[in-house]
Amino acid sequence: MKRLYLSVFVSLILLFWANSSEASSVEQAFKNKESDVQVKGLGTVIRLLKDDNQGSRHQKFIVKLASRKTVLIVHNIDIAPRINNISIGDIVQFYGEYEWNRKGGLVHWTHRDPNNRHIHGWLKHKESVYQ
């Protein structure tokens, strides 16, 4: 039991550290109502949404950053692998393009660009990288 508490404690410290050092770009982009900016961060999954199957298919879920801001992740599953074992409470790292909206914004382009015209993004979940 002590090992579980230690693991949770260390995870929370890492989550706070990563968000305070890397996700500030998400906070800044939201505050300045910016779009089309690359962001990197880490958050806890708080909601799983239905896949968007219109046109290119996208897996969608909402993460909460350490700052308590929420961000919608929109991951193209026609280009990149789907995260099949994702659950509420899981920690996900992300790198992609931020688009502002009043609800906290969204991050997309979390995959490689097959045409190499856009910066490659990624998601990290449970030691696996999805791009």
Secondary structure per residue as TSV (DSSP state, phi and psi in degrees):
chain	resnum	aa	ss	phi	psi
A	1	M	-	360.0	-39.4
A	2	K	H	-61.8	-37.1
A	3	R	H	-64.3	-39.3
A	4	L	H	-63.1	-46.8
A	5	Y	H	-63.1	-40.3
A	6	L	H	-63.5	-42.9
A	7	S	H	-61.4	-44.9
A	8	V	H	-63.9	-43.2
A	9	F	H	-61.2	-47.1
A	10	V	H	-63.4	-41.4
A	11	S	H	-61.2	-42.2
A	12	L	H	-65.4	-39.4
A	13	I	H	-64.2	-44.8
A	14	L	H	-63.5	-40.2
A	15	L	H	-61.3	-46.7
A	16	F	H	-63.4	-45.7
A	17	W	H	-62.3	-46.3
A	18	A	H	-63.8	-41.3
A	19	N	H	-69.6	-37.7
A	20	S	H	-71.9	-27.5
A	21	S	H	-96.7	-30.5
A	22	E	H	-112.5	-35.2
A	23	A	T	-83.0	1.2
A	24	S	H	-60.4	-25.8
A	25	S	H	-65.8	-34.3
A	26	V	H	-65.9	-46.9
A	27	E	H	-59.5	-45.3
A	28	Q	H	-64.5	-44.5
A	29	A	H	-62.5	-41.0
A	30	F	H	-65.3	-47.8
A	31	K	H	-58.8	-40.0
A	32	N	T	-91.5	4.5
A	33	K	T	54.5	43.5
A	34	E	-	-90.9	152.7
A	35	S	-	-135.6	167.1
A	36	D	S	61.4	38.5
A	37	V	E	-120.3	140.9
A	38	Q	E	-74.4	134.2
A	39	V	E	-133.7	154.7
A	40	K	E	-135.3	136.2
A	41	G	E	-167.0	-169.9
A	42	L	E	-150.4	136.8
A	43	G	E	-152.9	169.3
A	44	T	E	-100.1	130.2
A	45	V	E	-66.2	123.9
A	46	I	E	-114.2	-14.8
A	47	R	E	-157.7	133.4
A	48	L	E	-102.8	130.6
A	49	L	E	-110.7	161.7
A	50	K	E	-65.1	147.0
A	51	D	E	-62.2	146.1
A	52	D	E	-89.8	114.5
A	53	N	-	-107.8	11.8
A	54	Q	S	-87.2	120.3
A	55	G	S	69.9	-133.7
A	56	S	S	-65.6	134.4
A	57	R	-	-80.3	139.3
A	58	H	E	-133.7	134.7
A	59	Q	E	-85.6	135.7
A	60	K	E	-130.3	137.7
A	61	F	E	-156.5	160.5
A	62	I	E	-110.4	133.0
A	63	V	E	-114.9	149.9
A	64	K	E	-109.1	127.1
A	65	L	-	-80.7	168.1
A	66	A	T	-60.2	-27.8
A	67	S	T	-74.5	-4.2
A	68	R	S	80.6	-0.1
A	69	K	-	-71.5	143.9
A	70	T	E	-108.8	149.2
A	71	V	E	-138.7	135.0
A	72	L	E	-84.4	127.7
A	73	I	E	-99.6	127.3
A	74	V	E	-122.6	101.3
A	75	H	E	-108.6	117.1
A	76	N	E	-70.7	111.4
A	77	I	T	-95.6	6.8
A	78	D	T	-86.1	-21.3
A	79	I	T	-106.9	-40.6
A	80	A	S	-115.8	158.7
A	81	P	-	-65.3	146.7
A	82	R	-	-77.1	145.3
A	83	I	-	-87.1	99.7
A	84	N	T	-78.2	-30.0
A	85	N	T	-103.2	29.9
A	86	I	-	-81.6	140.7
A	87	S	-	-138.1	159.7
A	88	I	T	-60.3	135.2
A	89	G	T	97.9	-14.3
A	90	D	-	-71.3	150.8
A	91	I	E	-97.5	132.4
A	92	V	E	-129.3	131.2
A	93	Q	E	-95.3	149.9
A	94	F	E	-144.0	153.3
A	95	Y	E	-145.0	120.5
A	96	G	E	-172.5	-163.7
A	97	E	E	-99.8	129.2
A	98	Y	E	-91.3	137.3
A	99	E	E	-124.3	123.9
A	100	W	-	-72.9	142.7
A	101	N	-	-153.7	167.5
A	102	R	T	-63.4	-23.0
A	103	K	T	-84.1	-4.9
A	104	G	S	130.3	-13.6
A	105	G	-	93.6	177.1
A	106	L	E	-138.8	156.9
A	107	V	E	-120.7	125.3
A	108	H	E	-131.4	-170.5
A	109	W	-	56.9	43.5
A	110	T	-	-92.9	40.8
A	111	H	S	-154.4	173.3
A	112	R	-	-74.8	146.0
A	113	D	-	-87.5	114.8
A	114	P	T	-61.8	-21.0
A	115	N	T	-97.3	-0.2
A	116	N	S	53.9	36.8
A	117	R	-	-108.2	-5.9
A	118	H	S	-130.0	152.3
A	119	I	-	-61.6	132.2
A	120	H	-	-70.7	136.3
A	121	G	-	-112.5	-178.0
A	122	W	E	-164.8	163.6
A	123	L	E	-125.7	143.9
A	124	K	E	-123.2	128.7
A	125	H	E	-145.4	122.6
A	126	K	T	48.5	54.9
A	127	E	T	73.7	-3.0
A	128	S	E	-107.6	145.7
A	129	V	E	-107.8	132.8
A	130	Y	E	-117.4	115.3
A	131	Q	-	-149.0	360.0
